[in-house]
Amino acid sequence: MEISIDSLQERDAEELYQFEKNNRQFFEQMVPSRGEDYYNFETFKLRHRELLAEQQEEKSKFYLIRDNSGNIIGRINLVDIDTTNDIAEVGYRVGQEYGGKGIGARALKLLLETEISVKKIKAKTTTNNIASQRILEKNGFKQVCISDDKFEINGQKLQFIDYLLEL
């Protein structure tokens, strides 16, 4: 399957909301919930506009991962862009039905091929998210540490694993 990453736009709000809603249970197996308010469309639209403003200010870059038919199959973001210290953080999520197909790794590779204004990129995943760990390592990220703090998701005690890529 061919994929592309496209900059987040105002017109994407409704389709992105549906994607997030449809994949909520799947995402919440690996990462903390975004909370009930996030899944109220009016609240979602406000948050969407906030992200677009952040992108306009070049504090973050938000992308949608799309299949060759133009459907949203994931998202990938470069956030907390700090050009003074040459560092940012990457985050991504791929819809449940598209997992295990290399889409996350290819989307990250596409992101790294875009114009990036920093020399270091941080990433974080959970100890149970082996797929995400592989995506990062496949793209050259090195594990920095495993957090001492433990938290619980769906009855599992988890920790965050921090990664770093130096460009």
C-alpha positions as a printed Julia matrix, in Angstrom:
167×3 Matrix{Float64}:
   0.0    0.0    0.0
   1.31   3.42  -0.96
   1.04   6.12   1.69
   1.6    9.85   1.93
   1.75  12.37   4.72
  -0.17  15.61   4.3
  -0.13  18.7    6.5
  -3.13  19.01   8.77
  -5.75  21.45   7.43
  -8.95  23.0    8.78
 -11.02  20.89   6.36
  -9.68  17.66   7.94
 -11.52  18.1   11.26
 -14.55  15.88  10.63
 -12.66  13.04   8.95
  -9.96  13.11  11.63
 -12.6   13.1   14.37
 -14.16   9.96  12.86
 -10.72   8.3   12.61
  -9.96   9.05  16.27
 -13.4    7.93  17.42
 -13.27   4.71  15.4
  -9.85   3.8   16.8
 -10.29   5.03  20.37
 -10.42   1.61  22.07
  -7.43   0.39  20.09
  -5.3    3.45  20.88
  -6.23   3.38  24.56
  -4.76  -0.13  24.86
  -1.29   1.39  24.35
  -1.44   5.03  25.45
  -3.29   6.97  28.14
  -6.77   8.15  27.14
  -7.27  11.66  25.81
 -10.39  11.88  27.99
 -14.11  11.98  27.27
 -14.13  15.64  26.19
 -11.8   14.85  23.28
 -14.54  12.71  21.73
 -17.15  15.47  21.8
 -17.11  16.93  18.27
 -17.43  20.57  19.43
 -14.47  20.13  21.79
 -12.57  18.26  19.09
 -13.05  21.16  16.64
 -11.67  23.62  19.21
  -8.64  21.42  19.81
  -8.2   21.03  16.05
  -8.09  24.82  15.62
  -5.56  25.07  18.47
  -3.32  22.57  16.69
  -3.59  24.54  13.45
  -2.61  27.74  15.3
   0.37  25.93  16.85
   1.36  24.71  13.39
   1.03  28.25  11.97
   3.39  29.48  14.71
   5.83  26.69  13.7
   5.8   25.22  17.21
   4.59  21.9   15.76
   3.99  20.15  12.45
   0.95  17.9   12.19
   0.49  15.39   9.38
  -2.17  12.92   8.38
  -1.05   9.56   7.03
  -3.21   8.75   4.02
  -3.58   5.67   1.86
  -3.53   5.84  -1.95
  -7.3    6.55  -1.93
  -6.79   9.59   0.31
  -8.3    8.05   3.46
  -6.8    8.87   6.86
  -5.07   5.78   8.19
  -2.94   7.45  10.84
  -1.28  10.61  11.97
   2.28  11.68  12.69
   3.39  14.86  14.41
   6.53  16.77  15.21
   5.78  18.76  18.39
   7.5   21.02  20.89
   9.82  22.27  18.15
  12.64  24.14  19.87
  14.95  25.64  17.24
  17.08  27.3   19.95
  18.09  23.9   21.34
  17.62  22.07  17.98
  15.19  19.5   19.38
  11.58  18.35  18.89
   9.43  15.34  19.76
   7.71  12.95  17.37
   4.46  11.12  17.95
   2.36   8.9   15.7
  -0.59   6.55  15.64
  -1.85   4.17  12.96
  -5.42   2.91  12.83
  -6.13  -0.63  14.04
  -6.9   -2.13  10.64
  -3.61  -0.83   9.24
  -1.3   -2.14  11.96
   1.45  -4.62  11.15
   1.84  -3.39   7.56
   4.89  -1.17   8.03
   2.85   2.01   7.72
   4.17   3.62  10.91
   7.79   3.0    9.89
   7.2    4.36   6.37
   5.34   7.41   7.69
   8.19   8.18  10.08
  10.69   7.81   7.24
   8.6   10.25   5.14
   8.49  12.7    8.03
  12.27  12.52   8.45
  12.63  13.27   4.73
  10.62  16.52   5.06
  12.25  19.78   6.0
  13.16  19.38   9.65
  14.6   22.39  11.45
  16.15  20.51  14.38
  19.12  18.23  14.93
  17.56  15.94  17.54
  14.17  14.26  17.77
  12.84  12.66  20.93
  10.21   9.94  21.04
   8.41   8.06  23.79
   6.5    4.81  23.81
   5.26   2.34  26.38
   6.95  -0.88  27.41
   4.1   -2.96  25.95
   4.14  -1.23  22.55
   6.68  -3.43  20.78
   5.48  -2.28  17.34
   6.25   1.35  18.18
   9.65   0.41  19.57
  10.45  -1.35  16.27
   9.25   1.64  14.22
  11.59   3.95  16.1
  14.58   1.62  15.97
  14.05   0.92  12.26
  14.35   4.66  11.65
  17.57   5.07  13.62
  16.25   6.1   17.04
  18.27   4.88  20.02
  16.76   3.94  23.35
  17.84   6.45  26.0
  16.12   5.2   29.15
  13.11   3.49  30.68
  11.23   5.68  33.14
  11.2    4.63  36.78
   7.58   5.77  37.05
   4.95   3.11  36.49
   1.35   3.73  35.46
  -1.57   1.48  34.71
  -3.52   1.03  31.47
  -6.18  -1.68  31.26
  -4.8   -3.43  34.31
  -1.22  -3.51  32.99
   1.61  -1.79  34.84
   3.6    0.1   32.21
   6.55   2.44  31.9
   7.61   4.89  29.23
  10.68   4.22  27.09
  12.47   7.33  25.83
  14.22   7.38  22.47
  16.44   9.9   20.66
  17.47  10.4   17.06
  20.41  12.67  16.27
  20.32  13.94  12.69
